[in-house]
Amino acid sequence: MTKLLIILSVFAFSTISSHAQSKTKIEKVFLDKTDTTKNCYTIIYPSILPWKGYLFLIPGFGETAEIVLQQTDLPNKVAENGILTIIPTFQDGVLSFGVDSLSQQTFKRILKDITSKHKLTDLKFFVGGFSIGGSCAIKYVENPTIKPTAVFAIDPPLDFERFYNSAKRDIRLSKDNEANPENIYMIERLEKETGGNPTTNLAAYYKLSPYSFSDTTQNAIKKLTNMPLRIYTEPDFDWWLKERNADFTNMNASECSAMIYELNRLGNEKAKLITTQNKGFRKPDNNRHPHSWSIVDNDELIVWLLNQK
């Protein structure tokens, strides 16, 4: 979610079908049929039986399920390998923050709905996501109602103390008082979610963040010492500096690497950082962007998921 884009475009449901293979069955379920903008999930059914597991795949900030299916073929490839995929939309719709209590409550509500309807209790359970969706996935695994078999996150922001301070710095360094509106939005959103800033309410930032560099207690990540975990990131320093006037302190890669390092030091040999080069491109125009779904080798990820016990 570095230099986060607030995506407000919403595709028609027919867009899903156009990106899915004909043999893949897709269904959209609304917890409240009177409101189609939130509290819902899209299911991509496997084309083979029996199912080998189920995956909660969480979109980035501003993304609908339709956008996810446009940006990555992971859901369809997962379905081809016998894994049921669920793409959720939480209480705040596409503007859900993922790591906040309301999003986490909706996550668990959707999980309860899907597992009870399809009797998934004996199957492997995977959680993953892109950007803030990856943050959401890791946050859930730290306090799960159903313990996942494995979790992965694609370039997630993890340390919101760092995120806040980075956004503040960008505003301070902006030319001619032309502050990036995305940074202004994120500062306001973080202050709303935490009740203040890191100086006045640091404990709230620790509570919100899946990982905090300055939290020497390591309370959040100690819950992940036995969890198979992958974090993907593409730290293209030159691209961020040239295209976004951003340096390493603006990038999610900093805390992604720090979190994996600390988990390894805590004894989790199943936690791995995967860095890529020149794989980040966004569809439909294939524009270069290292903060993208495409940095993941989907086939290799699926093999890894299915090998977890």
C-alpha positions in Angstrom: 0.0 0.0 0.0 3.0 2.3 -0.3 1.9 5.6 -1.8 -1.6 4.1 -1.6 -4.1 4.7 -4.4 -7.7 5.1 -3.4 -9.5 3.1 -6.1 -13.2 3.9 -6.2 -14.1 2.3 -9.5 -16.6 -0.5 -9.2 -17.0 -3.1 -12.0 -20.2 -4.9 -12.9 -20.5 -8.5 -11.8 -20.2 -9.6 -15.4 -16.6 -8.4 -15.3 -15.8 -11.4 -13.0 -17.1 -13.9 -15.5 -15.1 -12.3 -18.3 -11.9 -12.9 -16.4 -12.7 -16.4 -15.2 -12.3 -19.5 -17.2 -15.5 -21.0 -18.4 -15.2 -24.1 -16.3 -14.9 -22.1 -13.1 -18.1 -21.4 -11.2 -18.2 -18.0 -9.4 -20.8 -16.8 -6.9 -21.3 -13.6 -5.0 -22.9 -13.9 -1.6 -24.3 -10.9 0.4 -24.7 -11.2 4.2 -27.2 -8.3 3.9 -29.1 -8.6 0.6 -30.3 -5.0 0.9 -26.7 -3.6 0.6 -24.5 -4.9 -2.2 -21.5 -2.6 -1.4 -20.2 -4.3 1.7 -20.4 -7.4 4.0 -20.2 -9.8 1.0 -17.8 -12.3 -0.5 -17.1 -13.7 -3.9 -16.5 -17.5 -4.2 -14.4 -19.1 -6.9 -15.3 -22.8 -6.8 -12.8 -25.6 -7.7 -13.5 -27.5 -10.9 -12.4 -30.8 -9.3 -13.4 -32.8 -6.3 -12.7 -33.4 -3.5 -11.6 -29.9 -2.4 -8.1 -29.7 -1.0 -8.6 -26.6 1.1 -10.0 -23.1 1.1 -8.3 -19.7 0.8 -9.4 -16.3 2.0 -7.8 -13.9 -0.5 -8.1 -10.3 0.7 -8.0 -7.4 -1.8 -5.9 -4.2 -1.5 -7.4 -0.9 -0.3 -10.0 0.2 -2.9 -10.2 -3.1 -4.7 -13.3 -5.0 -5.5 -13.2 -8.8 -6.2 -13.6 -7.9 -9.9 -10.4 -5.8 -9.8 -8.5 -8.7 -8.0 -9.6 -11.1 -10.8 -8.4 -8.6 -13.4 -5.0 -8.1 -11.7 -4.1 -11.7 -10.9 -4.9 -15.2 -12.1 -4.2 -16.6 -8.7 -7.9 -17.2 -7.7 -8.5 -19.2 -10.9 -5.2 -21.1 -10.6 -6.0 -21.9 -7.0 -9.4 -23.2 -8.1 -7.8 -25.4 -10.8 -5.8 -27.0 -8.0 -8.8 -27.9 -5.9 -8.8 -24.9 -3.4 -12.0 -23.0 -2.8 -11.2 -19.2 -2.9 -13.1 -16.5 -1.1 -12.6 -12.8 -1.8 -14.2 -10.8 0.9 -15.5 -7.2 1.2 -15.7 -6.0 4.7 -17.9 -3.6 6.7 -16.5 -0.4 5.2 -16.7 -1.7 1.6 -13.7 -1.1 -0.6 -12.4 1.5 1.9 -12.1 -1.1 4.7 -8.8 -0.7 6.6 -8.3 -4.4 7.2 -6.4 -4.3 10.4 -9.0 -2.4 12.4 -11.4 -4.2 14.8 -14.4 -3.7 12.5 -12.8 -5.3 9.5 -11.5 -8.2 11.6 -15.0 -8.7 13.1 -16.4 -8.8 9.5 -13.7 -11.2 8.4 -14.7 -13.6 11.2 -18.4 -13.2 10.4 -17.8 -14.1 6.7 -15.5 -17.0 7.7 -18.2 -18.4 9.9 -20.8 -18.0 7.2 -18.7 -19.8 4.5 -17.5 -22.6 6.8 -21.0 -23.4 8.1 -22.6 -23.4 4.6 -19.9 -25.6 3.0 -18.7 -27.6 6.0 -15.0 -26.8 5.6 -13.8 -27.7 9.1 -11.6 -30.6 8.0 -9.9 -28.8 5.1 -6.7 -26.9 5.0 -7.3 -23.2 5.5 -5.1 -20.5 3.9 -5.1 -16.7 4.3 -3.4 -14.2 2.0 -3.8 -10.8 0.5 -2.3 -7.8 -1.3 -1.2 -4.6 0.3 -3.6 -3.7 3.1 -5.2 -7.1 2.4 -1.9 -8.7 3.3 -1.8 -6.7 6.5 -5.4 -7.9 7.2 -4.3 -11.5 6.7 -1.4 -11.3 9.1 -3.5 -9.4 11.6 -6.2 -12.2 11.5 -3.6 -14.9 12.0 -2.4 -13.2 15.2 -5.8 -13.6 16.7 -7.7 -16.3 14.7 -11.0 -18.0 15.3 -9.9 -20.8 13.0 -6.1 -21.3 12.9 -4.9 -21.1 9.3 -2.5 -23.7 7.8 -0.4 -21.0 6.2 -0.5 -17.3 5.4 1.1 -15.1 2.8 1.1 -11.3 2.2 2.0 -9.3 -0.9 3.9 -6.1 -0.1 1.8 -5.3 3.0 2.2 -2.2 5.2 2.8 -3.7 8.7 4.1 -0.9 10.9 1.6 2.0 11.0 3.8 4.1 13.3 6.3 4.0 10.4 3.5 4.6 7.9 2.2 7.6 9.8 5.6 9.2 10.2 6.5 8.6 6.6 3.3 10.3 5.4 4.0 13.2 7.7 7.5 13.5 6.3 6.3 13.5 2.7 3.9 16.3 3.5 6.7 18.3 5.2 9.0 17.9 2.2 6.4 18.6 -0.4 7.0 21.5 -2.7 4.9 24.7 -2.7 2.6 23.2 -0.1 1.3 20.7 -2.6 0.9 17.8 -0.3 -0.1 14.4 -1.7 -3.8 14.0 -0.9 -3.2 10.3 -0.3 -0.9 11.0 2.6 -3.4 13.5 4.0 -6.1 10.9 3.8 -4.0 8.2 5.5 -2.9 10.4 8.3 -6.5 11.4 9.0 -7.6 7.7 8.8 -4.9 6.5 11.1 -5.7 9.2 13.7 -9.3 8.2 13.5 -8.5 4.5 13.9 -6.0 5.0 16.8 -7.4 8.1 18.5 -4.3 10.1 18.0 -0.7 10.0 16.6 2.2 7.8 17.5 3.5 10.5 19.9 0.3 10.8 21.9 -1.1 7.3 21.5 1.7 4.9 20.6 0.0 1.9 22.3 -2.9 2.2 19.9 -0.5 2.0 16.9 1.1 -1.1 18.4 -2.4 -2.6 18.8 -3.4 -1.8 15.2 -0.1 -2.9 13.5 0.6 -6.5 12.7 4.3 -5.7 13.4 5.9 -2.7 15.1 9.6 -2.1 14.7 9.8 0.0 18.0 7.8 -2.5 20.1 10.5 -4.4 21.9 8.0 -6.7 23.5 7.3 -8.3 20.1 3.8 -9.1 21.5 2.1 -9.3 18.1 4.5 -11.4 16.2 5.2 -13.8 19.1 1.9 -15.4 18.1 3.4 -16.3 14.7 6.4 -18.3 15.9 5.0 -21.6 14.5 3.1 -20.3 11.5 4.2 -20.9 7.9 4.4 -17.4 6.5 5.6 -15.8 3.3 5.9 -12.1 2.6 6.5 -10.9 -1.0 8.0 -7.5 -1.8 9.8 -5.9 -4.8 12.0 -3.1 -3.4 12.7 -1.2 -6.6 14.5 1.9 -5.1 15.1 3.6 -8.4 11.5 3.3 -9.5 10.1 4.7 -6.3 12.6 7.6 -6.3 12.0 8.5 -9.9 8.3 7.8 -10.3 7.0 8.7 -6.8 9.7 10.8 -5.2 9.9 8.2 -2.5 12.8 6.6 -0.6 13.3 3.4 1.3 11.5 4.9 4.4 8.3 5.1 2.3 8.4 1.5 1.3 6.7 -1.5 2.9 9.8 -3.6 2.2 11.5 -2.1 5.2 9.1 -3.5 7.8 8.5 -6.7 5.8 12.1 -7.6 6.0 12.3 -6.5 9.7 9.4 -8.7 10.7 10.7 -11.8 8.9 14.1 -11.2 10.5 12.6 -11.0 14.0 10.4 -14.1 13.4 13.5 -16.0 12.3 15.3 -14.9 15.4 12.3 -16.1 17.5 12.7 -19.6 16.0 10.3 -19.5 13.1 12.2 -21.2 10.3 9.0 -21.3 8.2 8.8 -17.5 7.9 10.4 -16.3 4.6 10.8 -13.0 2.8 10.6 -13.3 -1.0 12.1 -10.4 -2.9 11.5 -10.0 -6.6 12.9 -7.9 -9.5 11.1 -6.3 -12.4 7.9 -8.5 -11.9 5.5 -5.7 -10.8 3.1 -4.7 -13.5 -0.5 -3.7 -13.4 -3.2 -4.7 -15.8 -4.9 -4.1 -18.2 -2.1 -1.9 -19.6 0.8 -3.7 -18.0 2.1 -0.5 -16.5 5.2 -0.9 -14.4 4.5 -0.7 -10.7 6.5 -2.8 -8.1 3.6 -2.7 -5.7 1.4 -5.1 -7.6 -0.2 -8.6 -7.4 2.0 -9.7 -10.3 5.2 -10.0 -8.2 4.1 -13.4 -7.0 4.9 -16.6 -8.9 1.4 -18.1 -8.5 2.3 -21.6 -9.5 5.1 -21.8 -7.0 2.9 -20.3 -4.3 0.2 -22.9 -4.8 2.7 -25.7 -4.5 4.0 -24.2 -1.3 0.4 -23.9 0.1 -0.5 -27.5 -0.7 2.7 -28.8 0.9 1.8 -27.2 4.2 0.4 -29.4 7.0 
